Amino acid sequence: MGEGPSLDTILARMEGNEGLPFTKHMKLTAQVIEDAMGDDRGARDLWEASRRAIIGGDFAGDSPRGRGTWIDAIISIIAFAQAFDVRVSAAG
């Protein structure tokens, strides 16, 4: 896997983008993460284990209505960052 674009490139691309409400942005980011894992069972297992560690169990099982909410999206993003040792940043 190669290195991503520079921060300057990312910020330049941001100039023309329309802002999203925070909750929508979080949900879309979490969806991109889930889509990127695709059918990779190993990646999904690691990510789900990280989610369970963060929330102390199965959020969807304990609170089925909570799945798909913006707070669930934040848990997914944090779990991904922890599981795969990546940094998540926001600008703007």
N, CA and C of each residue as an Amber inpcrd file, in Angstrom:
protein
   276
   0.8530000  -1.1730000   0.0000000   0.0000000   0.0000000   0.0000000
   0.8960000   1.2330000   0.0000000   0.6050000   2.1720000  -0.8710000
   1.4140000   3.3770000  -1.0040000   1.0140000   4.4560000  -0.0150000
   1.8110000   5.4850000  -0.0220000   1.5440000   6.6250000   0.8470000
   0.4260000   7.4650000   0.2570000  -0.4050000   8.0270000   1.1090000
  -1.5150000   8.8520000   0.6620000  -1.0610000  10.2360000   0.2380000
  -2.0100000  11.0570000  -0.2010000  -1.6630000  12.4140000  -0.6340000
  -1.1600000  13.2570000   0.5470000  -0.4080000  14.2910000   0.2200000
   0.1260000  15.1720000   1.2640000  -1.0110000  15.9730000   1.9030000
  -0.7470000  16.5010000   3.0800000  -1.7340000  17.3270000   3.7650000
  -2.0800000  18.5520000   2.9240000  -1.0890000  19.1360000   2.2700000
  -1.3420000  20.2990000   1.4080000  -2.3170000  19.9450000   0.2870000
  -2.1550000  18.7640000  -0.3010000  -3.0530000  18.3170000  -1.3750000
  -4.4640000  18.1240000  -0.8410000  -4.5620000  17.5010000   0.3220000
  -5.8820000  17.2800000   0.9360000  -6.5700000  18.6040000   1.2320000
  -5.8290000  19.5540000   1.8000000  -6.4110000  20.8530000   2.1300000
  -6.8160000  21.6220000   0.8720000  -6.0250000  21.4980000  -0.1960000
  -6.3710000  22.1680000  -1.4550000  -7.6620000  21.5980000  -2.0300000
  -7.8390000  20.2960000  -1.9470000  -9.0710000  19.6690000  -2.4410000
 -10.2800000  20.1340000  -1.6320000 -10.0640000  20.3910000  -0.3560000
 -11.1390000  20.7730000   0.5460000 -11.7400000  22.1340000   0.1840000
 -10.9420000  22.9970000  -0.4340000 -11.3800000  24.3580000  -0.7490000
 -12.7050000  24.4010000  -1.5020000 -12.8930000  23.5170000  -2.4690000
 -14.0970000  23.5530000  -3.2900000 -15.2420000  22.7090000  -2.7660000
 -15.0260000  22.0000000  -1.6750000 -16.0700000  21.1200000  -1.1520000
 -17.0720000  21.8740000  -0.2980000 -18.3020000  21.4420000  -0.3870000
 -19.3440000  21.9890000   0.4760000 -19.3050000  21.2240000   1.7930000
 -19.4240000  21.9370000   2.8860000 -19.3910000  21.3020000   4.1980000
 -20.6100000  20.4260000   4.4500000 -20.4150000  19.4110000   5.2620000
 -21.5040000  18.5260000   5.6690000 -21.7920000  18.7310000   7.1390000
 -23.0250000  18.4970000   7.5530000 -23.2880000  18.5010000   8.9960000
 -22.4180000  17.4240000   9.6640000 -21.9910000  17.6870000  10.8680000
 -21.0880000  16.7840000  11.5920000 -21.6050000  15.3520000  11.6140000
 -22.8650000  15.1690000  11.9570000 -23.3930000  13.8090000  12.0860000
 -23.3790000  13.0700000  10.7490000 -23.6950000  13.7690000   9.6750000
 -23.6790000  13.1380000   8.3540000 -22.2500000  12.7890000   7.9500000
 -21.3260000  13.6820000   8.2450000 -19.9220000  13.4350000   7.9310000
 -19.4220000  12.1880000   8.6590000 -19.7580000  12.0520000   9.9290000
 -19.3280000  10.8890000  10.7050000 -19.9140000   9.6000000  10.1360000
 -21.1910000   9.6310000   9.7920000 -21.8360000   8.4370000   9.2310000
 -21.2110000   8.0480000   7.8930000 -20.9390000   9.0230000   7.0410000
 -20.3220000   8.7390000   5.7390000 -18.9000000   8.2040000   5.8990000
 -18.1550000   8.7640000   6.8330000 -16.7910000   8.2900000   7.0810000
 -16.8020000   6.8440000   7.5540000 -17.6910000   6.5250000   8.4770000
 -17.8050000   5.1460000   8.9620000 -18.1950000   4.2010000   7.8320000
 -19.0690000   4.6540000   6.9420000 -19.4790000   3.8110000   5.8190000
 -18.3200000   3.5570000   4.8620000 -17.5080000   4.5800000   4.6290000
 -16.3330000   4.4110000   3.7690000 -15.3840000   3.3700000   4.3790000
 -15.2050000   3.4360000   5.6810000 -14.3440000   2.4670000   6.3690000
 -14.8810000   1.0530000   6.1960000 -16.1780000   0.8770000   6.4430000
 -16.7720000  -0.4640000   6.3070000 -16.6790000  -0.9530000   4.8600000
 -16.9340000  -0.0660000   3.9150000 -16.8470000  -0.4390000   2.5000000
 -15.4160000  -0.8360000   2.1260000 -14.4350000  -0.1260000   2.6790000
 -13.0320000  -0.4050000   2.3570000 -12.6090000  -1.7890000   2.8450000
 -13.1890000  -2.2510000   3.9340000 -12.8570000  -3.5820000   4.4330000
 -13.4590000  -4.6710000   3.5570000 -14.5300000  -4.3300000   2.8560000
 -15.1530000  -5.2840000   1.9400000 -15.4510000  -6.6150000   2.5980000
 -15.0620000  -7.6890000   1.9270000 -15.3080000  -9.0390000   2.4190000
 -14.1050000  -9.6230000   3.1510000 -13.1530000  -8.7870000   3.5300000
 -11.9580000  -9.2670000   4.2310000 -12.3420000  -9.6460000   5.6600000
 -12.5670000 -10.9320000   5.8790000 -13.0510000 -11.4170000   7.1790000
 -12.0620000 -11.1040000   8.2890000 -10.7700000 -11.2140000   8.0110000
  -9.7670000 -10.9160000   9.0270000  -9.8240000  -9.4660000   9.4740000
  -9.9460000  -8.5570000   8.5010000 -10.0360000  -7.1310000   8.8230000
 -11.3010000  -6.8370000   9.6080000 -12.4080000  -7.4140000   9.1720000
 -13.6770000  -7.1800000   9.8780000 -13.6390000  -7.7340000  11.3010000
 -13.0560000  -8.9170000  11.4760000 -12.9690000  -9.5010000  12.8240000
 -12.1470000  -8.6110000  13.7480000 -11.0210000  -8.1030000  13.2350000
 -10.1680000  -7.2210000  14.0370000 -10.8990000  -5.9330000  14.3860000
 -11.5760000  -5.3450000  13.4060000 -12.3330000  -4.1120000  13.6220000
 -13.4700000  -4.3320000  14.6310000 -14.1960000  -5.4240000  14.4750000
 -15.3040000  -5.7130000  15.3980000 -14.7940000  -5.9860000  16.8100000
 -13.6500000  -6.6550000  16.9370000 -13.0620000  -6.8760000  18.2610000
 -12.6870000  -5.5510000  18.9120000 -12.1730000  -4.6280000  18.1040000
 -11.8250000  -3.3050000  18.6170000 -13.0800000  -2.5490000  19.0550000
 -14.1410000  -2.6450000  18.2630000 -15.4160000  -2.0050000  18.6430000
 -15.9130000  -2.5530000  19.9910000 -15.8790000  -3.8740000  20.1340000
 -16.3540000  -4.4960000  21.3790000 -15.4990000  -4.0550000  22.5660000
 -14.1890000  -3.9370000  22.3600000 -13.3010000  -3.4980000  23.4330000
 -13.6180000  -2.0670000  23.8690000 -13.9340000  -1.2180000  22.9060000
 -14.2440000   0.1860000  23.2140000 -15.5420000   0.3050000  23.9980000
 -16.5480000  -0.4250000  23.5910000 -17.8710000  -0.2550000  24.2140000
 -18.1730000  -1.3110000  25.2610000 -17.2730000  -2.2550000  25.4430000
 -17.4720000  -3.2580000  26.4750000 -18.5070000  -4.3070000  26.1160000
 -18.6560000  -4.6050000  24.8610000 -19.6130000  -5.6150000  24.4300000
 -20.0510000  -5.3520000  23.0070000 -21.2000000  -5.8820000  22.6550000
 -21.7420000  -5.7320000  21.3070000 -22.7920000  -4.6370000  21.3210000
 -22.4380000  -3.4600000  20.8130000 -23.3450000  -2.3050000  20.8160000
 -24.6450000  -2.6280000  20.0920000 -24.5290000  -3.2720000  18.9350000
 -25.7250000  -3.5960000  18.1500000 -26.6000000  -4.5860000  18.9030000
 -25.9640000  -5.5220000  19.6220000 -26.7420000  -6.4920000  20.3960000
 -27.3670000  -5.8760000  21.6330000 -26.6030000  -5.0120000  22.3040000
 -27.0970000  -4.3750000  23.5240000 -28.0790000  -3.2480000  23.2310000
 -27.8930000  -2.5800000  22.1200000 -28.7300000  -1.4400000  21.7580000
 -28.9660000  -1.4520000  20.2510000 -29.8300000  -2.3590000  19.7640000
 -30.0290000  -2.4870000  18.3150000 -30.4080000  -1.1790000  17.6290000
 -31.1330000  -0.3190000  18.3160000 -31.5120000   0.9600000  17.7010000
 -30.3220000   1.8910000  17.5710000 -29.2300000   1.6060000  18.2910000
 -28.0450000   2.4520000  18.2360000 -27.2030000   2.2470000  16.9970000
 -27.3530000   1.1040000  16.3290000 -26.5540000   0.8290000  15.1300000
 -26.9980000   1.7780000  14.0210000 -26.0270000   2.4060000  13.3870000
 -26.3370000   3.3380000  12.3130000 -26.4780000   4.7790000  12.7710000
 -26.3120000   5.0410000  14.0670000 -26.3900000   6.4100000  14.5730000
 -25.0240000   7.0860000  14.4290000 -24.9750000   8.3710000  14.6290000
 -23.7130000   9.0880000  14.5050000 -22.7410000   8.6740000  15.6010000
 -23.2340000   8.3520000  16.7880000 -22.3350000   7.9280000  17.8660000
 -21.7520000   6.5520000  17.5480000 -22.5430000   5.6900000  16.9260000
 -22.0440000   4.3930000  16.4820000 -20.9790000   4.5830000  15.4060000
 -21.1800000   5.5730000  14.5490000 -20.1900000   5.8750000  13.5130000
 -18.8650000   6.2960000  14.1380000 -18.9190000   7.1050000  15.1660000
 -17.6990000   7.5360000  15.8450000 -16.9930000   6.3350000  16.4710000
 -17.7450000   5.4360000  17.0760000 -17.1600000   4.2130000  17.6410000
 -16.4660000   3.4160000  16.5340000 -17.1070000   3.3010000  15.3710000
 -16.5190000   2.5660000  14.2510000 -15.2190000   3.2070000  13.7810000
 -15.1930000   4.5250000  13.7040000 -13.9980000   5.2380000  13.2600000
 -12.8610000   5.0450000  14.2590000 -13.1580000   5.1970000  15.5390000
 -12.1350000   5.0130000  16.5750000 -11.6390000   3.5710000  16.5810000
 -12.5580000   2.6220000  16.4360000 -12.1760000   1.2070000  16.4160000
 -11.2420000   0.9150000  15.2430000 -11.5360000   1.4900000  14.0850000
 -10.6900000   1.2980000  12.9120000  -9.2980000   1.8600000  13.1700000
  -9.2480000   3.0590000  13.7150000  -7.9620000   3.6970000  13.9970000
  -7.1420000   2.8570000  14.9770000  -7.7940000   2.3220000  15.9980000
  -7.0920000   1.4970000  16.9770000  -6.6720000   0.1510000  16.3890000
  -7.5690000  -0.4920000  15.6740000  -7.3000000  -1.8260000  15.1410000
  -6.1720000  -1.8280000  14.1200000  -6.1040000  -0.7720000  13.3000000
  -5.1430000  -0.7570000  12.2100000  -4.0370000   0.2760000  12.3950000
  -3.9720000   0.8480000  13.6100000  -2.9100000   1.7760000  13.9780000
  -2.7680000   2.9120000  12.9630000  -3.9020000   3.5720000  12.7020000
  -3.8980000   4.7280000  11.7970000  -4.3830000   5.9580000  12.5630000
  -4.0340000   7.1090000  12.0470000  -4.4980000   8.3660000  12.6170000
  -5.6640000   8.8920000  11.8330000  -6.6230000   9.4390000  12.5400000
  -7.7710000  10.0700000  11.9100000  -7.7440000  11.5300000  12.3150000
  -7.8180000  12.4200000  11.3250000  -7.7630000  13.8600000  11.5900000
  -8.9070000  14.5530000  10.8820000  -9.2230000  15.7240000  11.3620000
 -10.2480000  16.5440000  10.7210000  -9.6650000  17.9220000  10.4530000
 -10.1120000  18.5180000   9.3830000  -9.6790000  19.8710000   9.0510000
 -10.8890000  20.6470000   8.5670000 -10.9280000  21.9080000   8.9170000
 -11.9820000  22.7410000   8.3740000 -12.9340000  23.2590000   9.3460000
